[in-house]
Amino acid sequence: MKKNILLAACFGISLFASAQNDTLTHEREITLAEAIALARTQSVDAAVALNELKTAYWEYRTFRADLLPEINFTGTLPNYNKSYSTYQNSDGSYSFVRNNTLGLSGALSIDQNIWFTGGKLSLASSLDYIKQLGSGGDKQFMSVPVSLELTQPIFGVNSLKWNRRIEPVRYAEAKAAFISATEQVTMKTITYFFELLLAKEALATAQQNKANSDRLYEVAIAKRKMGQISENDLLQLKLNSLQGKADVTEAESTLNAKMFQLRSFLGVSESEGLNPVIPASVPGIKMDYDRVLNKALERNSFAQNIRRRQLEADYEVATARGNLRSIDLFASVGYTGQNYEFSSAYQDLLDNQIVKVGVKIPILDWGKRRGKVRVAKSNREVVLSKIRQEQMDFNQDIFLLVANFNNQAQQLEIAEEADQIAEKRYKTSVETFMIGKISTLDLNDAQNSKDEARQKHISELYYYWYYFYQLRSLTLWDFERNMELEADFEDIIKG
């Protein structure tokens, strides 16, 4: 009996020393919050989300610029022409005449798109100069000091008006998608963080089990000599010791792979080791389905995506209808002058007026244009049907996610308590085995239960945080602070 107590004491000291050695590490400790902060600033996924936001921003800026006046200059500087061209004589015959001229032209205009009509209004001023080269060549100026031009489609689709409805929705969708993408980066970080944490715990467990197996095997040898255990139990403990060595090697390989995975995602140097710290606590939050669904429908990019697709489908129908007939109006009013002298070209100005109406109405197209209208309408119905199905699936996903999150809090509490109980049971089993009151099978069962309970505890902790941030990504709402997730998009884009 005294020898058994001594062996148990030695075994306890060995466990304590092993635990102490495991805590001595030169790796950098990293919390879940620190990993999330690094991922949001340094990960490739975060950079992709940022570039997608920048693309959407400049597309929106381009659309806004189409609604503002433009100042344009067009010119030909110079136009040199030395060639032959045909000329019809008074008797109807043709001859070739030689051209040898130098021309210059320039026009300055202020152009404004009219979004509510789809037309374009331009205020322009131009000057043309031509000089006939060679001996006795003349020069001449023609000026249009001011002219006002209007180009207006009558029945065609007003693209500007539709863009004013679609583009703001598209940009709002992009902004919401950026915040969701940021939360998805967080979810990916959580996955990699807990995979490394599980690998770390698996290695620690394997090392502890190996040390225990080795010590138990040494104790078993002494017991076998005293005839207290059978040869079968001794061999089983030897197998456990060998299996412990294999488990440590496998756990080390898994840990290295998961370490590389997290370091690569966070953009951390390969020379830096990461030691993940188990989150100390979780927010005690109860989710309400109706509240979560309303937040998701109000703020998620999915809602903007639905609205944009509906508008785009309506736009396609309007475009097809507008192509049934086309009438374009062009009107220009202003003044013009011409003279051999530059200054005189701006005197004695004459009216310069143009009114032109172009009409294109199909008389016989075998129903092609009306067929395109029906195709556009059918496509719109397809889009609306898909949207209805997607809305139902979205609502169902929200319902299941809320249910999973609310259940996960209880699952985490159970797993945490089971982990503590399994650890105590294993320690008790070791002590009981030392005095010969349980078999190696009972001891192995206690060890397996301890390992499974530890892994289960960390896994349930992972699912809790994953569900929590998944709800954040869908609702764009911070449930801990009870406030919306926002970003300063101007600073983000300029930064």
Secondary structure, DSSP 4 states (H G I P E B T S, - for coil): -HHHHHHHHHHHHHHHHHHHHHH---SEEE-HHHHHHHHHHH-HHHHHHHHHHHHHHHHHHHHHHHTS-EEEEEEEEEEEEEEEEEEE-TTS-EEEEEEEEEEEEEEEEEEEEETTTTEEEEEEEEEEEEEE-STT--EEEEEEEEEEEEEEESSS--HHHHHHHHHHHHHHHHHHHHHHHHHHHHHHHHHHHHHHHHHHHHHHHHHHHHHHHHHHHHHHHHHHHTT-S-HHHHHHHHHHHHHHHHHHHHHHHHHHHHHHHHHHHHT--TTS-EEEPPPS--------HHHHHHHHHHHSHHHHHHHHHHHHHHHHHHHHHHTT-EEEEEEEEEEEEEESSTGGGGSS-EEEEEEEEEEE--S--TTHHHHHHHHHHHHHHHHHHHHHHHHHHHHHHHHHHHHHHHHHHHHHHHHHHHHHHHHHHHHHHHHHHHTT-S-HHHHHHHHHHHHHHHHHHHHHHHHHHHHHHHHHHHHTEETTTTEE----HHHHHH-
